[in-house]
Amino acid sequence: MERFIGKTEVLMEALPYIRRFYGKTFVIKYGGSAMADEELKTSFAQDIVLLKYVGINPVVVHGGGPQINEMLEKMGTPSHFVRGMRVTDQETMDIVEMVLVGKINKEIVNLINQHGGMAVGLCGKDGGLIRARKMTVTVKTNGEEPEKVDIGMVGEIVAINPTVINSLDDNKFIPVIAPVGVGNKGETYNINADLVAGQLAEALGAEKLILLTDVEGVKDKEGELLSTLKINQARKLIQDGVVGEGMIPKVECCIEALKGGVAKTHIIDGRAKHAVLLEIFTKEGVGTEVVQK
């Protein structure tokens, strides 16, 4: 009997959060180990389906860097990076689109559907969802004058048209989005998935932006996990070099989303089973929430 009572207590702990977030939109960036480990993939899909069934509208944006690397290697196409961004010529872009849109996206859609959801796969070309233009990158090395470097079909977001997302949400579907954008002349652009998730959260007026990572969250200079982080604190940690290079884009993504009207943002440990549910429906959570103030 005690075992069953314990289960009801867990449900009752979740009740205030379910009530608070009913009808709200959560944008969830899916990546890292959670996309590679079979058990974690299953738990993520179950989390997304449960959110939909309790009245929350989850929107999934996924990455796919490791899978793209693997396919490029199989095809004998070398990978080059500038400031952490993949140099993407037309041949590479074709492979990137094939992996992100044709393979990974449909695998995620299928997994969610297998667990009782109704997921639909999209990329930025669908319904004019993500308009993009070629990104300009400036590199400065060895004290020389800054130099513009052409990194190919890497894009920055010009505009997001959330109409197709809203239509899917209204009809009980779960959108799953590959970070591929389209230019004015129909060009295809590879876009950082964190940036897509952040700007999509702004465009949708999302209640939450959740970024899954392969770390516990943001830590202070003593290495202690920070459960809550305000914007001014986050900027100070970046300025002082406490937040490392790999985490800087994610923290900055959260800051921009908050400035754009997203209520709360979260950087969570995707290596934990049911990380999304634990962060949303428990007091402790499993990562760092970044808030306005």
C-alpha positions as MATLAB code, in Angstrom:
seq = 'MERFIGKTEVLMEALPYIRRFYGKTFVIKYGGSAMADEELKTSFAQDIVLLKYVGINPVVVHGGGPQINEMLEKMGTPSHFVRGMRVTDQETMDIVEMVLVGKINKEIVNLINQHGGMAVGLCGKDGGLIRARKMTVTVKTNGEEPEKVDIGMVGEIVAINPTVINSLDDNKFIPVIAPVGVGNKGETYNINADLVAGQLAEALGAEKLILLTDVEGVKDKEGELLSTLKINQARKLIQDGVVGEGMIPKVECCIEALKGGVAKTHIIDGRAKHAVLLEIFTKEGVGTEVVQK';
ca = [
       0.000    0.000    0.000;
       2.813    2.428    0.871;
       4.258    1.895   -2.609;
       0.980    2.944   -4.238;
       0.609    5.962   -1.942;
       4.079    7.068   -3.010;
       2.963    7.012   -6.632;
      -0.048    9.209   -5.897;
       2.223   11.713   -4.135;
       4.306   11.997   -7.301;
       1.154   12.700   -9.309;
      -0.028   15.283   -6.796;
       3.352   17.049   -6.966;
       2.877   17.365  -10.724;
      -0.724   18.647  -10.513;
       0.041   22.380   -9.905;
       2.434   22.396  -12.858;
      -0.068   20.656  -15.141;
      -2.692   23.227  -14.160;
      -0.282   26.143  -14.686;
       0.976   25.012  -18.089;
      -2.260   23.699  -19.596;
      -2.613   25.130  -23.125;
       0.921   26.575  -23.136;
       3.584   25.935  -25.771;
       6.997   24.457  -24.923;
       9.797   24.463  -27.517;
      12.238   21.634  -26.836;
      15.639   21.362  -28.532;
      16.493   17.658  -28.784;
      20.128   16.641  -29.212;
      23.235   15.036  -27.739;
      23.190   11.667  -25.965;
      19.396   11.712  -25.784;
      19.399   11.163  -29.569;
      21.973    8.348  -29.505;
      21.028    6.070  -26.596;
      18.020    3.809  -27.300;
      16.680    3.986  -23.737;
      16.963    7.787  -23.685;
      15.301    8.059  -27.102;
      12.349    6.075  -25.787;
      12.042    8.105  -22.581;
      12.179   11.376  -24.571;
       9.391   10.231  -26.888;
       7.281    9.201  -23.889;
       7.867   12.607  -22.255;
       6.697   14.444  -25.379;
       3.577   12.315  -25.708;
       2.680   12.774  -22.039;
       3.037   16.570  -22.351;
       0.561   16.569  -25.223;
      -1.916   14.399  -23.342;
      -1.937   16.718  -20.294;
      -2.761   19.718  -22.474;
       0.691   21.184  -23.177;
       1.776   21.853  -26.769;
       5.343   20.544  -27.265;
       7.286   21.644  -30.358;
      10.477   19.638  -30.975;
      13.519   21.044  -32.784;
      16.336   18.551  -33.340;
      20.003   18.646  -34.239;
      22.098   15.917  -35.821;
      25.786   16.833  -35.919;
      27.194   13.365  -35.080;
      24.899   11.663  -37.591;
      25.926   14.155  -40.287;
      29.603   13.530  -39.506;
      29.038    9.789  -39.811;
      27.320   10.111  -43.194;
      29.941   12.517  -44.562;
      32.649   10.063  -43.546;
      30.833    7.225  -45.315;
      30.536    9.380  -48.436;
      34.214   10.323  -48.284;
      33.425   14.015  -47.835;
      35.782   15.805  -45.412;
      34.389   18.054  -42.663;
      35.798   21.520  -41.944;
      34.708   23.912  -39.204;
      35.109   27.668  -38.688;
      34.272   29.012  -35.212;
      32.408   25.771  -34.508;
      30.274   26.008  -37.668;
      30.412   23.417  -40.418;
      31.698   24.717  -43.749;
      28.838   23.674  -46.012;
      29.328   23.594  -49.784;
      26.489   22.407  -52.044;
      27.545   18.748  -51.886;
      27.731   18.873  -48.091;
      24.391   20.710  -47.903;
      22.717   17.935  -49.902;
      24.005   15.372  -47.397;
      23.068   17.538  -44.399;
      19.519   17.927  -45.704;
      19.249   14.221  -46.445;
      20.345   13.287  -42.903;
      18.387   15.951  -40.997;
      15.148   15.988  -42.991;
      15.057   12.547  -44.572;
      16.497   10.368  -41.817;
      16.652   11.865  -38.310;
      13.414   13.829  -38.546;
      11.401   10.821  -39.652;
      12.976    8.573  -37.006;
      11.891   10.998  -34.259;
       8.404   11.322  -35.752;
       8.060    7.541  -35.923;
       9.258    7.071  -32.335;
       6.777    9.606  -30.957;
       3.971    8.021  -32.954;
       4.895    4.553  -31.687;
       4.327    5.821  -28.138;
       0.872    7.176  -28.808;
       1.524   10.658  -30.177;
       0.642   12.204  -33.541;
       3.892   13.764  -34.699;
       4.472   15.519  -38.034;
       7.928   16.197  -39.450;
       8.802   19.606  -40.881;
      11.752   21.673  -42.000;
      12.032   25.392  -42.675;
      10.832   24.925  -46.261;
       7.394   23.727  -45.153;
       4.845   26.529  -45.134;
       7.643   29.102  -45.322;
       8.444   28.240  -41.712;
      12.077   29.435  -41.579;
      13.303   32.175  -43.914;
      17.076   32.467  -43.927;
      20.014   34.178  -45.590;
      23.678   33.353  -45.933;
      25.610   33.913  -42.711;
      28.628   36.179  -42.824;
      31.495   35.059  -40.584;
      34.424   37.281  -39.612;
      37.576   35.653  -38.278;
      40.513   37.365  -36.601;
      43.780   35.461  -36.155;
      47.248   36.315  -34.856;
      46.511   40.007  -34.401;
      45.727   40.453  -38.098;
      42.850   42.458  -39.517;
      39.475   40.668  -39.291;
      38.775   38.658  -42.417;
      35.443   37.546  -43.843;
      35.319   33.794  -44.394;
      32.876   32.050  -46.732;
      31.447   29.016  -44.930;
      28.993   28.151  -47.653;
      25.328   27.330  -47.121;
      25.223   28.140  -43.414;
      22.292   30.405  -42.683;
      21.034   32.918  -40.204;
      17.331   33.347  -39.570;
      15.564   36.279  -41.210;
      11.999   35.447  -40.204;
       9.845   32.667  -38.804;
       6.275   32.105  -39.933;
       4.614   30.009  -37.214;
       1.295   29.539  -39.061;
       1.901   25.878  -39.883;
       2.957   25.162  -36.276;
      -0.175   26.787  -34.885;
      -2.339   24.774  -37.268;
      -0.729   21.519  -36.167;
      -1.048   22.410  -32.475;
      -4.728   23.238  -32.913;
      -5.315   19.807  -34.451;
      -3.509   17.838  -31.712;
      -0.364   17.144  -33.778;
       3.192   17.407  -32.429;
       5.538   19.340  -34.777;
       9.088   17.966  -35.135;
      11.369   20.420  -36.935;
      14.676   19.938  -38.730;
      16.907   23.068  -38.651;
      16.991   23.694  -42.390;
      15.952   27.101  -43.730;
      15.133   28.505  -47.162;
      16.382   31.667  -48.876;
      14.534   34.161  -51.067;
      15.599   32.302  -54.218;
      14.841   28.854  -52.811;
      18.373   28.195  -51.527;
      18.733   25.647  -48.736;
      20.566   26.697  -45.566;
      21.947   24.702  -42.655;
      21.092   26.517  -39.395;
      22.200   25.915  -35.806;
      19.404   23.994  -34.050;
      19.715   25.998  -30.809;
      19.147   29.234  -32.764;
      16.119   27.748  -34.516;
      14.650   26.588  -31.197;
      15.244   29.970  -29.538;
      13.753   32.075  -32.318;
      10.869   29.678  -32.830;
      10.071   29.949  -29.110;
       9.947   33.740  -29.499;
       7.738   33.584  -32.593;
       5.299   31.201  -30.875;
       5.220   33.176  -27.622;
       6.280   29.976  -25.867;
       6.020   29.529  -22.126;
       9.292   27.583  -22.063;
      12.395   26.929  -24.141;
      14.156   23.712  -23.074;
      17.621   22.795  -24.379;
      18.801   19.206  -23.859;
      22.575   18.908  -23.406;
      25.201   16.377  -22.327;
      26.033   18.228  -19.093;
      24.172   18.727  -15.819;
      23.511   22.390  -16.505;
      25.311   25.672  -15.796;
      27.821   25.597  -12.951;
      29.416   28.338  -10.835;
      33.165   28.875  -10.417;
      33.254   26.235   -7.647;
      31.710   23.693  -10.015;
      28.358   23.635   -8.236;
      25.228   23.282  -10.348;
      23.098   26.437  -10.479;
      19.422   25.481  -10.399;
      18.343   29.052  -11.263;
      20.283   31.710  -13.149;
      19.236   35.303  -13.819;
      20.248   37.088  -17.027;
      22.680   39.451  -15.291;
      24.302   36.513  -13.467;
      24.574   34.563  -16.714;
      26.307   37.456  -18.468;
      28.751   37.795  -15.566;
      29.618   34.075  -15.716;
      30.322   34.396  -19.442;
      32.383   37.550  -18.918;
      34.432   35.911  -16.153;
      35.073   32.820  -18.259;
      33.197   30.528  -15.842;
      30.807   29.410  -18.570;
      32.865   27.453  -21.090;
      32.871   27.790  -24.870;
      30.484   24.911  -25.511;
      27.892   26.325  -23.105;
      28.147   30.000  -24.157;
      25.893   29.688  -27.261;
      23.246   27.869  -25.232;
      23.233   30.441  -22.428;
      23.145   33.278  -24.972;
      20.297   31.525  -26.774;
      18.348   31.466  -23.491;
      19.057   35.151  -22.857;
      17.846   36.159  -26.333;
      14.698   34.045  -25.973;
      13.887   35.684  -22.629;
      14.413   39.122  -24.139;
      12.080   38.062  -26.953;
       9.245   37.269  -24.551;
       9.714   33.583  -23.647;
       8.685   33.202  -19.984;
      11.380   30.732  -18.847;
      14.281   28.868  -20.402;
      15.987   25.678  -19.270;
      19.321   23.980  -19.947;
      18.919   20.390  -18.799;
      20.828   17.127  -18.675;
      19.490   14.992  -21.513;
      21.455   11.991  -20.229;
      18.873   11.554  -17.454;
      15.829    9.396  -18.251;
      12.654   11.478  -18.494;
      14.712   14.656  -18.105;
      11.974   16.820  -19.643;
       9.293   15.642  -17.197;
      11.635   15.920  -14.218;
      12.508   19.518  -15.073;
       8.922   20.606  -15.676;
       6.940   18.710  -13.051;
       9.237   18.594   -9.997;
      10.532   21.272   -7.645;
      14.196   20.293   -7.967;
      14.466   19.754  -11.735;
      17.498   18.281  -13.481;
      19.317   21.316  -14.837;
      19.473   25.104  -14.824;
      16.564   27.423  -15.449;
      17.579   30.779  -16.891;
      15.100   33.520  -16.000;
      14.652   37.224  -16.665;
      15.162   38.400  -13.056;
];
